[in-house]
Amino acid sequence: MKIAVAGGKGGSGKTFIATNLASYISEKEKTALVDLDVEEPNSALFIRGEISNSETVYKMIPEWNGSECTLCGKCQTVCNFHAVLKVKDSIMILPELCHSCYACSELCPTSSLPMNPKRIGTLTHYRTKNLDFVESKLDIGEEQAVPLISRTNDYMNYHLKDNISICDCPPGTACPAVESVKDADLVILVAEPTTFGFHDFKLIVKAMKELGKRITVVINKSGIGNQYTADYCRENNIPVIAEVPHDRKLAEYYSRGELVYDKFEAVTAAFEKIYRYIKETLK
């Protein structure tokens, strides 16, 4: 069972919901928290445990071998991402644009573009009590998050298949966000009740509908801003399963890297509603 915690706007509270929800559920059954926001992961600020596994993640990049190359230019023609260029009497590879599709390598008549691994980041698996926590981190300077997210999803599907997996996803509707939710059984959209938050919320709802995803909504920082998001959800039959109140004391705990699911009655009740909805919806 894979639950993606996503949202259109950065700072709406995805990590807050994901870390506290995973910790809350872990007191009831075997749970995993997976940080898929690989460009700036921060779930580790709230979850501490012993390292169970750590590995370096690579993506495959072509490397030109000019000794047999006839400079036919087919590699440039078949590359949809402009990562392979024929420049006079040589072939130039642009690793930042390569999507590791293997087309240039496999279709080269002289096998002059063998694929070689290039490091893109790290994956670390922590364990604490009944909670598994996986954090992936993209190396500084790397431009593509999708290969690392894909590898993390594969790791989760293989090693954590018996857990309820809560995934802290990147914000927005770009490729990393789409990759992070593609295998999810349920997407929890975290929204803040502000005009800016509402604008981006409508974009993520549209994206999830295009992907055919089952969605539900948690309104974070309830009590500030306006009712646009709640009204929109009601008009479009999108279930709002919980609201977390805006509370300065709660924010103080969070700013110190502390979990709050068991410190505030209203917050505990909200996570109980989310957990109950998950169990009833994904029987």
FIVO-97860 format. One record per residue (C-alpha): residue number from 1; residue in one letter; x, y, z. Coordinates in nm, 2 decimals, padded with zeros to 4 digits. Example, Ala and Ser with C-alpha at 12.3 -4.5 7.8 and 13.67 -1.06 7.14 Angstrom:
BEGIN
+-----+---------+--------+--------+--------+
! num ! residuo !      u !      v !      w !
+-----+---------+--------+--------+--------+
!   1 !       a !  01.23 ! -00.45 !  00.78 !
!   2 !       s !  01.37 ! -00.11 !  00.71 !
+-----+---------+--------+--------+--------+
// end
This chain:
BEGIN
+-----+---------+--------+--------+--------+
! num ! residuo !      u !      v !      w !
+-----+---------+--------+--------+--------+
!   1 !       m !  00.00 !  00.00 !  00.00 !
!   2 !       k !  00.16 !  00.32 ! -00.12 !
!   3 !       i !  00.04 !  00.66 ! -00.01 !
!   4 !       a !  00.18 !  00.97 ! -00.18 !
!   5 !       v !  00.17 !  01.30 !  00.02 !
!   6 !       a !  00.19 !  01.57 ! -00.25 !
!   7 !       g !  00.09 !  01.93 ! -00.32 !
!   8 !       g !  00.11 !  02.21 ! -00.57 !
!   9 !       k !  00.29 !  02.46 ! -00.35 !
!  10 !       g !  00.62 !  02.43 ! -00.17 !
!  11 !       g !  00.58 !  02.50 !  00.21 !
!  12 !       s !  00.22 !  02.38 !  00.23 !
!  13 !       g !  00.31 !  02.11 !  00.48 !
!  14 !       k !  00.38 !  01.79 !  00.29 !
!  15 !       t !  00.68 !  01.69 !  00.51 !
!  16 !       f !  00.49 !  01.78 !  00.82 !
!  17 !       i !  00.20 !  01.56 !  00.72 !
!  18 !       a !  00.42 !  01.28 !  00.59 !
!  19 !       t !  00.65 !  01.25 !  00.89 !
!  20 !       n !  00.38 !  01.28 !  01.15 !
!  21 !       l !  00.14 !  01.05 !  00.96 !
!  22 !       a !  00.41 !  00.78 !  00.92 !
!  23 !       s !  00.51 !  00.80 !  01.28 !
!  24 !       y !  00.14 !  00.78 !  01.39 !
!  25 !       i !  00.07 !  00.48 !  01.18 !
!  26 !       s !  00.39 !  00.31 !  01.29 !
!  27 !       e !  00.25 !  00.28 !  01.64 !
!  28 !       k ! -00.03 !  00.06 !  01.49 !
!  29 !       e !  00.14 ! -00.14 !  01.22 !
!  30 !       k !  00.45 ! -00.18 !  01.01 !
!  31 !       t !  00.52 !  00.15 !  00.82 !
!  32 !       a !  00.77 !  00.30 !  00.59 !
!  33 !       l !  00.84 !  00.67 !  00.53 !
!  34 !       v !  01.01 !  00.75 !  00.20 !
!  35 !       d !  01.15 !  01.09 !  00.12 !
!  36 !       l !  01.11 !  01.13 ! -00.26 !
!  37 !       d !  01.18 !  01.51 ! -00.26 !
!  38 !       v !  01.54 !  01.42 ! -00.36 !
!  39 !       e !  01.65 !  01.77 ! -00.45 !
!  40 !       e !  01.59 !  01.90 ! -00.10 !
!  41 !       p !  01.50 !  01.61 !  00.13 !
!  42 !       n !  01.42 !  01.71 !  00.49 !
!  43 !       s !  01.22 !  01.43 !  00.65 !
!  44 !       a !  01.55 !  01.32 !  00.82 !
!  45 !       l !  01.52 !  01.63 !  01.04 !
!  46 !       f !  01.23 !  01.46 !  01.22 !
!  47 !       i !  01.31 !  01.09 !  01.19 !
!  48 !       r !  01.62 !  00.94 !  01.36 !
!  49 !       g !  01.73 !  00.58 !  01.34 !
!  50 !       e !  02.01 !  00.33 !  01.27 !
!  51 !       i !  02.14 !  00.30 !  00.92 !
!  52 !       s !  02.03 ! -00.04 !  00.77 !
!  53 !       n !  02.16 !  00.01 !  00.42 !
!  54 !       s !  02.33 !  00.28 !  00.22 !
!  55 !       e !  02.41 !  00.28 ! -00.15 !
!  56 !       t !  02.53 !  00.51 ! -00.43 !
!  57 !       v !  02.29 !  00.55 ! -00.71 !
!  58 !       y !  02.40 !  00.58 ! -01.08 !
!  59 !       k !  02.24 !  00.65 ! -01.41 !
!  60 !       m !  02.37 !  00.51 ! -01.74 !
!  61 !       i !  02.53 !  00.76 ! -01.98 !
!  62 !       p !  02.68 !  00.68 ! -02.33 !
!  63 !       e !  03.05 !  00.73 ! -02.38 !
!  64 !       w !  03.18 !  00.78 ! -02.73 !
!  65 !       n !  03.44 !  00.54 ! -02.87 !
!  66 !       g !  03.58 !  00.71 ! -03.18 !
!  67 !       s !  03.80 !  00.42 ! -03.30 !
!  68 !       e !  03.52 !  00.24 ! -03.48 !
!  69 !       c !  03.27 !  00.53 ! -03.53 !
!  70 !       t !  03.19 !  00.62 ! -03.89 !
!  71 !       l !  03.02 !  00.95 ! -03.79 !
!  72 !       c !  02.70 !  00.85 ! -03.96 !
!  73 !       g !  02.50 !  01.08 ! -03.72 !
!  74 !       k !  02.23 !  00.82 ! -03.64 !
!  75 !       c !  02.29 !  00.87 ! -03.27 !
!  76 !       q !  02.20 !  01.23 ! -03.30 !
!  77 !       t !  01.89 !  01.16 ! -03.50 !
!  78 !       v !  01.75 !  00.90 ! -03.26 !
!  79 !       c !  01.81 !  01.11 ! -02.94 !
!  80 !       n !  01.49 !  01.29 ! -02.85 !
!  81 !       f !  01.66 !  01.49 ! -02.58 !
!  82 !       h !  01.94 !  01.64 ! -02.78 !
!  83 !       a !  02.20 !  01.48 ! -02.55 !
!  84 !       v !  02.41 !  01.34 ! -02.84 !
!  85 !       l !  02.55 !  01.58 ! -03.10 !
!  86 !       k !  02.76 !  01.53 ! -03.41 !
!  87 !       v !  03.01 !  01.81 ! -03.42 !
!  88 !       k !  03.25 !  01.80 ! -03.72 !
!  89 !       d !  03.46 !  01.49 ! -03.68 !
!  90 !       s !  03.35 !  01.39 ! -03.32 !
!  91 !       i !  03.04 !  01.30 ! -03.12 !
!  92 !       m !  02.96 !  01.51 ! -02.82 !
!  93 !       i !  02.77 !  01.37 ! -02.52 !
!  94 !       l !  02.57 !  01.61 ! -02.29 !
!  95 !       p !  02.52 !  01.40 ! -01.97 !
!  96 !       e !  02.28 !  01.66 ! -01.81 !
!  97 !       l !  02.03 !  01.60 ! -02.10 !
!  98 !       c !  02.06 !  01.23 ! -02.12 !
!  99 !       h !  01.76 !  01.02 ! -02.01 !
! 100 !       s !  01.94 !  00.69 ! -02.02 !
! 101 !       c !  01.70 !  00.55 ! -02.29 !
! 102 !       y !  01.98 !  00.35 ! -02.46 !
! 103 !       a !  01.85 !  00.44 ! -02.80 !
! 104 !       c !  02.19 !  00.59 ! -02.93 !
! 105 !       s !  02.38 !  00.30 ! -02.78 !
! 106 !       e !  02.17 !  00.02 ! -02.91 !
! 107 !       l !  02.10 !  00.16 ! -03.25 !
! 108 !       c !  02.46 !  00.26 ! -03.32 !
! 109 !       p !  02.58 !  00.05 ! -03.63 !
! 110 !       t !  02.93 !  00.02 ! -03.49 !
! 111 !       s !  02.86 !  00.00 ! -03.12 !
! 112 !       s !  03.06 !  00.31 ! -03.06 !
! 113 !       l !  02.84 !  00.44 ! -02.77 !
! 114 !       p !  02.87 !  00.20 ! -02.48 !
! 115 !       m !  02.67 !  00.29 ! -02.17 !
! 116 !       n !  02.86 !  00.36 ! -01.85 !
! 117 !       p !  02.75 !  00.44 ! -01.50 !
! 118 !       k !  02.75 !  00.80 ! -01.37 !
! 119 !       r !  02.69 !  00.88 ! -01.00 !
! 120 !       i !  02.38 !  01.09 ! -00.94 !
! 121 !       g !  02.31 !  01.06 ! -00.56 !
! 122 !       t !  02.27 !  00.84 ! -00.26 !
! 123 !       l !  02.00 !  00.63 ! -00.10 !
! 124 !       t !  02.00 !  00.56 !  00.28 !
! 125 !       h !  01.77 !  00.32 !  00.46 !
! 126 !       y !  01.72 !  00.38 !  00.84 !
! 127 !       r !  01.53 !  00.17 !  01.09 !
! 128 !       t !  01.37 !  00.28 !  01.41 !
! 129 !       k !  01.12 !  00.06 !  01.61 !
! 130 !       n !  00.84 ! -00.02 !  01.37 !
! 131 !       l !  00.93 !  00.25 !  01.11 !
! 132 !       d !  01.15 !  00.21 !  00.81 !
! 133 !       f !  01.28 !  00.54 !  00.67 !
! 134 !       v !  01.44 !  00.58 !  00.32 !
! 135 !       e !  01.60 !  00.90 !  00.22 !
! 136 !       s !  01.74 !  00.97 ! -00.13 !
! 137 !       k !  01.96 !  01.27 ! -00.19 !
! 138 !       l !  02.05 !  01.41 ! -00.53 !
! 139 !       d !  02.42 !  01.51 ! -00.57 !
! 140 !       i !  02.49 !  01.89 ! -00.59 !
! 141 !       g !  02.50 !  01.99 ! -00.96 !
! 142 !       e !  02.28 !  01.71 ! -01.09 !
! 143 !       e !  01.99 !  01.83 ! -01.29 !
! 144 !       q !  01.77 !  01.53 ! -01.32 !
! 145 !       a !  01.58 !  01.41 ! -01.01 !
! 146 !       v !  01.36 !  01.15 ! -01.19 !
! 147 !       p !  01.62 !  00.87 ! -01.22 !
! 148 !       l !  01.69 !  00.88 ! -00.85 !
! 149 !       i !  01.32 !  00.89 ! -00.76 !
! 150 !       s !  01.27 !  00.59 ! -01.00 !
! 151 !       r !  01.54 !  00.40 ! -00.82 !
! 152 !       t !  01.40 !  00.48 ! -00.48 !
! 153 !       n !  01.06 !  00.36 ! -00.59 !
! 154 !       d !  01.21 !  00.04 ! -00.71 !
! 155 !       y !  01.39 !  00.00 ! -00.38 !
! 156 !       m !  01.07 !  00.06 ! -00.19 !
! 157 !       n !  00.87 ! -00.18 ! -00.40 !
! 158 !       y !  01.12 ! -00.46 ! -00.34 !
! 159 !       h !  01.23 ! -00.40 !  00.02 !
! 160 !       l !  00.92 ! -00.25 !  00.18 !
! 161 !       k !  00.64 ! -00.42 !  00.00 !
! 162 !       d !  00.48 ! -00.55 !  00.32 !
! 163 !       n !  00.47 ! -00.20 !  00.48 !
! 164 !       i !  00.22 !  00.09 !  00.45 !
! 165 !       s !  00.45 !  00.33 !  00.27 !
! 166 !       i !  00.41 !  00.71 !  00.32 !
! 167 !       c !  00.59 !  00.90 !  00.05 !
! 168 !       d !  00.70 !  01.26 !  00.10 !
! 169 !       c !  00.68 !  01.39 ! -00.26 !
! 170 !       p !  00.83 !  01.70 ! -00.43 !
! 171 !       p !  00.60 !  02.00 ! -00.49 !
! 172 !       g !  00.45 !  02.11 ! -00.81 !
! 173 !       t !  00.35 !  01.93 ! -01.13 !
! 174 !       a !  00.68 !  01.88 ! -01.31 !
! 175 !       c !  00.84 !  01.54 ! -01.39 !
! 176 !       p !  00.98 !  01.47 ! -01.04 !
! 177 !       a !  00.63 !  01.51 ! -00.89 !
! 178 !       v !  00.47 !  01.29 ! -01.15 !
! 179 !       e !  00.74 !  01.02 ! -01.11 !
! 180 !       s !  00.69 !  01.02 ! -00.73 !
! 181 !       v !  00.31 !  00.95 ! -00.75 !
! 182 !       k !  00.29 !  00.72 ! -01.05 !
! 183 !       d !  00.27 !  00.40 ! -00.84 !
! 184 !       a !  00.06 !  00.54 ! -00.56 !
! 185 !       d ! -00.26 !  00.38 ! -00.45 !
! 186 !       l ! -00.38 !  00.71 ! -00.30 !
! 187 !       v ! -00.25 !  01.06 ! -00.33 !
! 188 !       i ! -00.31 !  01.29 ! -00.03 !
! 189 !       l ! -00.29 !  01.65 ! -00.14 !
! 190 !       v ! -00.18 !  01.89 !  00.13 !
! 191 !       a ! -00.32 !  02.24 !  00.08 !
! 192 !       e ! -00.29 !  02.57 !  00.27 !
! 193 !       p ! -00.59 !  02.80 !  00.27 !
! 194 !       t ! -00.43 !  03.10 !  00.10 !
! 195 !       t ! -00.48 !  03.25 ! -00.24 !
! 196 !       f ! -00.14 !  03.14 ! -00.36 !
! 197 !       g ! -00.19 !  02.80 ! -00.22 !
! 198 !       f ! -00.53 !  02.77 ! -00.39 !
! 199 !       h ! -00.38 !  02.86 ! -00.73 !
! 200 !       d ! -00.12 !  02.58 ! -00.71 !
! 201 !       f ! -00.37 !  02.34 ! -00.56 !
! 202 !       k ! -00.59 !  02.36 ! -00.87 !
! 203 !       l ! -00.29 !  02.28 ! -01.08 !
! 204 !       i ! -00.20 !  01.97 ! -00.89 !
! 205 !       v ! -00.56 !  01.85 ! -00.88 !
! 206 !       k ! -00.57 !  01.88 ! -01.26 !
! 207 !       a ! -00.24 !  01.69 ! -01.29 !
! 208 !       m ! -00.36 !  01.41 ! -01.07 !
! 209 !       k ! -00.68 !  01.37 ! -01.26 !
! 210 !       e ! -00.48 !  01.35 ! -01.59 !
! 211 !       l ! -00.29 !  01.06 ! -01.43 !
! 212 !       g ! -00.61 !  00.89 ! -01.31 !
! 213 !       k ! -00.51 !  00.91 ! -00.95 !
! 214 !       r ! -00.74 !  00.87 ! -00.65 !
! 215 !       i ! -00.70 !  01.19 ! -00.45 !
! 216 !       t ! -00.81 !  01.33 ! -00.12 !
! 217 !       v ! -00.72 !  01.65 !  00.06 !
! 218 !       v ! -00.58 !  01.76 !  00.40 !
! 219 !       i ! -00.60 !  02.13 !  00.47 !
! 220 !       n ! -00.30 !  02.24 !  00.67 !
! 221 !       k ! -00.28 !  02.57 !  00.87 !
! 222 !       s ! -00.65 !  02.57 !  00.89 !
! 223 !       g ! -00.79 !  02.90 !  01.02 !
! 224 !       i ! -00.57 !  03.14 !  00.81 !
! 225 !       g ! -00.64 !  03.28 !  00.47 !
! 226 !       n ! -00.97 !  03.20 !  00.30 !
! 227 !       q ! -01.22 !  02.92 !  00.21 !
! 228 !       y ! -01.14 !  02.90 ! -00.16 !
! 229 !       t ! -00.98 !  02.55 ! -00.13 !
! 230 !       a ! -01.25 !  02.40 !  00.08 !
! 231 !       d ! -01.53 !  02.54 ! -00.14 !
! 232 !       y ! -01.35 !  02.41 ! -00.45 !
! 233 !       c ! -01.32 !  02.07 ! -00.31 !
! 234 !       r ! -01.69 !  02.06 ! -00.21 !
! 235 !       e ! -01.80 !  02.18 ! -00.56 !
! 236 !       n ! -01.58 !  01.92 ! -00.73 !
! 237 !       n ! -01.66 !  01.63 ! -00.49 !
! 238 !       i ! -01.30 !  01.60 ! -00.37 !
! 239 !       p ! -01.30 !  01.46 ! -00.01 !
! 240 !       v ! -01.13 !  01.68 !  00.26 !
! 241 !       i ! -01.05 !  01.42 !  00.52 !
! 242 !       a ! -00.88 !  01.63 !  00.78 !
! 243 !       e ! -00.78 !  01.98 !  00.88 !
! 244 !       v ! -00.47 !  02.06 !  01.09 !
! 245 !       p ! -00.52 !  02.39 !  01.28 !
! 246 !       h ! -00.28 !  02.69 !  01.25 !
! 247 !       d ! -00.12 !  02.70 !  01.59 !
! 248 !       r !  00.20 !  02.89 !  01.69 !
! 249 !       k !  00.29 !  02.64 !  01.96 !
! 250 !       l !  00.27 !  02.36 !  01.70 !
! 251 !       a !  00.50 !  02.56 !  01.47 !
! 252 !       e !  00.75 !  02.60 !  01.75 !
! 253 !       y !  00.77 !  02.23 !  01.80 !
! 254 !       y !  00.81 !  02.18 !  01.43 !
! 255 !       s !  01.08 !  02.44 !  01.39 !
! 256 !       r !  01.28 !  02.24 !  01.65 !
! 257 !       g !  01.25 !  01.92 !  01.45 !
! 258 !       e !  01.00 !  01.76 !  01.68 !
! 259 !       l !  00.70 !  01.54 !  01.58 !
! 260 !       v !  00.37 !  01.67 !  01.71 !
! 261 !       y !  00.11 !  01.40 !  01.63 !
! 262 !       d !  00.10 !  01.30 !  02.00 !
! 263 !       k !  00.13 !  01.64 !  02.15 !
! 264 !       f ! -00.19 !  01.82 !  02.05 !
! 265 !       e ! -00.53 !  01.67 !  02.08 !
! 266 !       a ! -00.66 !  01.83 !  01.76 !
! 267 !       v ! -00.36 !  01.71 !  01.56 !
! 268 !       t ! -00.39 !  01.36 !  01.69 !
! 269 !       a ! -00.75 !  01.35 !  01.59 !
! 270 !       a ! -00.66 !  01.47 !  01.24 !
! 271 !       f ! -00.41 !  01.20 !  01.19 !
! 272 !       e ! -00.66 !  00.94 !  01.32 !
! 273 !       k ! -00.91 !  01.06 !  01.06 !
! 274 !       i ! -00.64 !  01.03 !  00.78 !
! 275 !       y ! -00.54 !  00.68 !  00.90 !
! 276 !       r ! -00.90 !  00.56 !  00.92 !
! 277 !       y ! -00.97 !  00.69 !  00.57 !
! 278 !       i ! -00.67 !  00.51 !  00.43 !
! 279 !       k ! -00.77 !  00.18 !  00.59 !
! 280 !       e ! -01.14 !  00.21 !  00.48 !
! 281 !       t ! -01.06 !  00.33 !  00.13 !
! 282 !       l ! -00.78 !  00.08 !  00.05 !
! 283 !       k ! -00.92 ! -00.24 !  00.19 !
+-----+---------+--------+--------+--------+
// end
